[in-house]
Every structure is written in structure tokens, then in C-alpha cells.
Amino acid sequence: MDTRATAGAQLRQLRRQANLSQLDLALLTGVSQRHLSCIETGRAKAGPGTLHTLLTALEAPLDHANRVFLAAGYAPRYAATALASPAMTAIREALSHVLHANNPAPAILLDSEWRVLAANASTGVLFELVGIKPDAADGLNLLTTLLQAGGLGDHLINAEEIRRLAWQRATREALGNPALAAVLANLPVPACPELPSELPPLVLTRIRSSRGELTFLSTFTTFGMPQDITLTSLRIEHLIPADDATWQVMRAACADYSALVL
């Protein structure tokens, strides 16, 4: 999005990206189509309440919404509170609860640039099973270790498939994230083999480990109704064992790990 564009032009671009007509957006928000047209062309100036209504309906990223408010002559509406701030105490406790509750399945807290901010004990166990030191997760970028040679991606049985999907996801996210775009610019583009004729309902992550093949399915947890830019950037990736054999390995390995720690 061109940050130098007027508020109306940015709203029009967001609306088109959402595949909504002016009438569609008018019906969603209660703002008349005529008034919306005037806002987009600059013949009318939207008040901050109207802007908020339109941007919320368009599901605009909060940092993008701030740019629209600035272009309209208003102060940014959304803050980016540091995760270590006292105001985020409940958030940190919630994140810790979700991470630890996922044991013995790995869970990893990521920011918008795919940096690992925290992980549960099972993630360290998984790293050990593939021959990577558990403390290597500190400060790790998950996208980098998947795509670059010598990282976690080298231990994937279906490496090209996972690398291609991770690249595609990150490329979409980078459209509105210059920092992530910079990370991608320094990473190798994965090969793009043809897709199989029959696709599974979910692509599994298959990992080669010291205890045999481990198979996981991936899900993400995000915060509902975030009103802070930091919160919108956070997500937890859960690697949930996809078969009994993987569950057994992770349970046994985590039990061994706990016994060593005690």
C-alpha cells in the first residue's frame, strides 16, 4: 500500500483487496454508498469513528489502519505495546499457559517476522531428537531454519513441500510487512515441483529423528479481537502428533527429559 496516498485512496485499495464493492461495504457498515464514494474520492472527509468502522469491516491490519488515520489528519489509533510491559502481564501469562498446556506436543510462539519468542519444553525435546541443541531455539527465526541449508528444514522428510508452503505463506504476509520482506529477500527460493493430482485435506510435517519418523499436523493460535499491534503479530504454532507412534515417542522423550531435569 502506498503510504503517501490519501486516506480515501487507501480505503479504496483495502476495499478492492477485500473484493468488496462500495455497496457491499456500505451494507456492512451502515455508511451510505454515496458518502463512501465521496470519502474514497476525497470529496468528503471521514470522521475518526467512521474510519474506524470502515477499517474494522475491511479487517485492515492495525498498522495499516494507523497509516489511514495519519493520512486523514488524525493521530494513530493503535499502539504497539512491548510484550515485557506491565500492561501485558495477563497476555504473557496466557501465552505461558497455552505453551505449557501443549506438552508433550511442541508449541512455539512466533512474531510477525517468524522469530521464535518462546517455546515449550517439548520443542526442546524435538530439537534433541533431530540432533539440534535445544538452546539453538533461542533467537531462532523459524522461516530461516526451514529454508536455509543446515537448519531444521534438512530434517524434514517432505522438505520441499513444507518449504514451498512456508515460502508462499510468508510471501503473502510480507505484502504488508517490510521487515518480513527483508528476511525473505535473504533466503533461497524453494523449488516448486508440481502438486500431486490428489491433495490431502492437510499437509503433514514429517520429521526424520533419532527415534524414527515423526509426523505432526500444524495449527495456530492467535488472539481474538486484538486492539494492539503487538498482539496482532503474535501466534503460537502447535505441532500436534498425527499418529500414535509420534505421540508415544514424544511422551517417552518428554518423560526422559523431565527425569533428567529433576
C-alpha positions, 0 to 999 in steps of 0.5 A: 500500500502506498503510504503517501496516498490519501486516506480515501485512496487507501480505503479504496485499495483495502476495499478492492483487496477485500473484493468488496464493492462500495455497496457491499461495504456500505451494507456492512457498515451502515455508511451510505454508498454515496458518502463512501464514494465521496470519502474514497474520492476525497470529496468528503472527509471521514470522521475518526469513528467512521474510519474506524468502522470502515477499517474494522469491516475491511479487517485492515491490519492495525498498522495499516489502519494507523497509516489511514488515520495519519493520512486523514489528519488524525493521530494513530489509533493503535499502539504497539505495546512491548510484550515485557510491559506491565500492561501485558502481564495477563497476555504473557501469562496466557501465552505461558499457559497455552505453551505449557498446556501443549506438552508433550506436543511442541508449541512455539510462539512466533512474531510477525517476522517468524522469530521464535519468542518462546517455546515449550519444553517439548520443542526442546525435546524435538530439537534433541531428537533431530540432533539440534541443541535445544538452546539453538531455539533461542533467537531462532527465526523459524522461516530461516531454519526451514529454508536455509541449508543446515537448519531444521528444514534438512530434517524434514522428510517432505522438505520441499513441500513444507518449504514451498508452503512456508515460502508462499505463506510468508510471501503473502504476509510480507505484502504488508510487512517490510521487515518480513520482506527483508528476511525473505529477500535473504533466503533461497527460493524453494523449488516448486515441483508440481502438486500431486493430482490428489491433495490431502485435506492437510499437509503433514510435517514429517520429521526424520529423528533419532527415534524414527519418523515423526509426523505432526499436523500444524495449527495456530493460535492467535488472539481474538479481537486484538486492539494492539499491534503487538498482539496482532503479530503474535501466534503460537504454532502447535505441532500436534502428533498425527499418529500414535507412534509420534505421540508415544515417542514424544511422551517417552522423550518428554518423560526422559527429559523431565527425569533428567531435569529433576 
